[in-house]
Amino acid sequence: MIRKFFCFLFFLFFSYNLVAQSGVTVSLSKSDNSSEKVFDTYLFPGGEDALYKYISDNVKYPPLLIKIEMEGDVSVKVKLNEEGKVQDVEILRGFDPLADDEVVRVLKRMPKWDKVSSSTTTVEQQFQLLITFKLNDYLREFIKDPQNLIPKNTHLEEPVKELEVEGAKDSIPVLIVDSLNRAPLFSGGQEALDAYFAANLKYPKRAIEYGIEGRVLFNITITAEGEITNIRLLKGIFMDCNEEAFYLIKKMPRWIPGLKDGKAVAMSVVLPIPFVLPK
């Protein structure tokens, strides 16, 4: 009995530590009456507390927001389909695109909910959650390690071998098989992309002081609608340059989506962002 009691205390302490370290807390939004009804029809595996723990454990506080000491709330509406799977996630009120994207990413990956209502009729359900990002001592210590400032969005990839293409070291390889099959394109082509970098890239002061230059490589996905998603760092050169390159991609306008058999589809491309020291 005593052993079980101490195991229970350990579980509570461990769960608290996870939430305290993540800086992310979750609650139902009182502004939405459907929030209280959804648990009568569908139940997250393990119950309501398990839902909050799942979100707190999986939503990662974006390192760049920790660095600039930015806190806030994300109010989100989640819709479940008739099978209990997440059908749609809508940000009702956010405070930063990085936090908003992280919340959407985690909620869309939620496991299927269990139907608990005795009714034979299955219906779509929706509810609202309030997810709070609040800094704590653990996060402030975490961010002191420079490696934790690399904007990796969720996954940090190992450096990849670069393909050496003569005359195209600072260009995106454009795969055009025929008029019905091609890779995504920045609107206006490579010349317009270079102009975008020239107009918007702010060379970090520390990188200039240290004489650092080179190319930061990111893998990005261009959706069928031309939106940029799944931004992942493939190869960095310096923390500050990696950050600047990440924000440049986040602020980019829509691309022209890639085509497969004449139909717009989501495709991934490797995007090099050059940092050349001013002369």
N, C-alpha and C positions, 0 to 999 in steps of 0.2 A: 504494500500500500504506500509506504514512504517512498519507495523507488518510483512508483507511478507519479506521485506528487511532484518529486524533483524533476522527473522527465517533463511534466506539464509546465513547471516553472521555466525549464530550459527552453521549451518550445515558445513560450510567451516572450522570453528575453530575446531569443533568436529572431522571432518575427518582428519585434520592436526594433531591433538593430537593423534589419533589412530596410524597414521604412525610414528609420532615422538616417541611415547612410544614403539612401536614394534621394531624400529630400522631397519625395512625391507622396502626397496623401490623396485619398479619393472619398467622395461622398455623393449621395444622391442629390440631385438638384430639386429643391423644394418648389421651384417655379413650374414644374411639370407634373400634373396630376397623374399622368400615365405611369410615372415612376413607381408608384406604390402598387399599381395593378399588374405590372408585368410579372412580378414574382408569384402571382396567383396562377399564371398560365405557363410560364417558362422559368426554369431555375438554372443558374450557372452551376456546373458540376462542383459539388461541395458546399453550395449555398452562397448567400450574399457576402459573408465575410471572405469566402474563398475568391469571390470576384474582385473585391478590393485588394486582396493580397496579390492576386495575379497581376493586376495593373501596377501596383506599387513595386512589385519585384521586377517587372519587365520594362516599364517606362524609364528611360535613362535621362537624367538631367543633362542637357547639352553642355559640354565643357565650355564653349564660348560664352554661354549665358552665365555660367559660374564665374568666369573670369571678369566679366563686366558687372557682376553682382546684380543680375536681373532676376526678379521674382514675379510671379503672377499666377493667375487662374486661367484654366482652359475649360470653358463650358461646351459640352459636346452632346449631340443627340445620336443615339445608336438605334438602328432599326433591325429587328430580327425578322427573317422570313418565316414561312409556315413550318419549316423544318427545324427552326431554332438556330439557324446559322446567321451570322452577321451579314446583312444585305447592304447596309449603307451606314457611313459614319459622316456626320455633318458638324463642322465647327460652328457653334453659335456665337461664341465670343472667345477670342484668343488674345495672347499678349506678345507673341513672337512667332514667326514662321517655323523656326527650328523646333520649338516646343510643340506647336500645333502638328507639325508633320510627325513628330515622335509619338504623340498620342494616337493619331490616326493609324500609324503603322502597327502599334500594339493592339488596338481594338479590332482592327480588321483580321488579326491573326487569332482572335479568341476562339477557343474550342466551341463546338456545338452545344447549345443549351438543351437541357432536358425538359420535356413537356410534362407538367405536373397536374394540369387541370383535368378533372374528370370528364369534361366536355369532349365529345367526339369531334367537334368542329375545331379545326386549327386555323388560327388567324395570325396576321402579322402583328408584331408588338414593337413599340418604341419607348425609349426612356432616356432621361437625361442624367449625365454625370458631371460633377464638378471636380476637376483634377488640379490640385494645387502644387506649384513648384516653389519650395521655400528653402533657402540656403541654411546650412548648419555647419558646425565646426569640422565634421568629417569631410564635407565637400570642399571646404576652404583649404584643408590640408591636402586633399586629393589634387587640387588644381595647381599646387605649388610645383608638381612634377611637370616640366616642360612637355614631356611626351604626351601627357593627357590633354594638351591643348590642340593636338592635331585634329582638325575637323573631319571625323571619320563617319559621321552620320549614324552608323550602327555597327559597321564592320570595317576593320582595318585590314586591307589586303597586303600580302607580301609584295615587295617590289617585283615587277615583271620585266622580262627581257624586252628591250625595245627593238622594233623592226627598223633596220636601217634602209631607208628608201632615198636614193640619190635625188638631191634637189628638193626634198620634201621633209626636212628634219623638223620644221615648225609648222607643218600643215596636217590637217586631218586626212587620213587616207579616204578617198571618196570612191566607193565601190559602185560602179554603174555597169550592170550586166547588159541591160537594154532599157527601153523606155518604160517598161512595166516592172522593172526590178532595180532598185537602187537604195543606197544607204541614206539616212537622214541628212539634211542639209541646213546649215545656218542660213537664214533668209538673206540673200544677197551674195552668198558664197564665201570663200575664204577671204577675199578682199574686205568684205563687210565685217567678218569676224575679227580680222586684224585691226580694223578701224574701231571696233567695239572695245577691244583690249586696250588700244592706244588711248582712247577717250576715258576709259573707266578704271584702268588699273592704277592703283596707288602703290608705288614701290615702297615697301616698309623701310623706315629709317635705319633700323638696326641691320637690315640686310645690306643696305648701302654702306654703312660703317664697316661691316665685316667683309665687304667685297664679295658677297654671295650672288651668284646668278646661275641660271639653268632653267630646266623645264619641270613644272609640276604636272604629273599625269593623273587624270581622274577618269574613271569609267562612269558613264552616265547612260541612262535609258531615256529615249525619246518615245513618248507614247504615240498612239495613233492620232491623237489630237495635237501633237507637237509640244506637249508639256515635258519638262525635265523632271525625272524622278530617279530614285536609287543612286544618289551621288556617292561614289566610293573612291577613296584615295588609293591610287595604285603605287605612286612613287612621289615622295616629297623631297624638297631640297633644304628647307629651313622652316621652322615653326611659323614665323610671321608670314612667309610667302605662301605656305599652305593655307593659312587662314584667309589671306586676301584672295587667293584663287578660288577657294570655296565660296566666298561671298559673291565673287564675280559671276559664278555659275548660277547661284541662287537668284541673282537679279536679272539674268538673261531673258530676253523676250522669247516667245515661242519659236520653235524650229519648224522646218518643213519636214513632216514625217517621212520615214522610209516607205518604200513600196515593195510588195511581194505579189507577183501576178497581178499588178495593177491596183492592188488594194493597200490602203494605208495600214501599217501594223507597227507595233512597238518593237524597237530595235535598240541595242546597246552600241555605243561608240566609245572609243578612247579619245579623250580630249586633252591635248597638250596645251599648257598655258606658259608661254615663255616669259622669263624675267631676264632682261638684258640691262646691265648697268648703264646709267646715263654717262655720256662722254663729256 
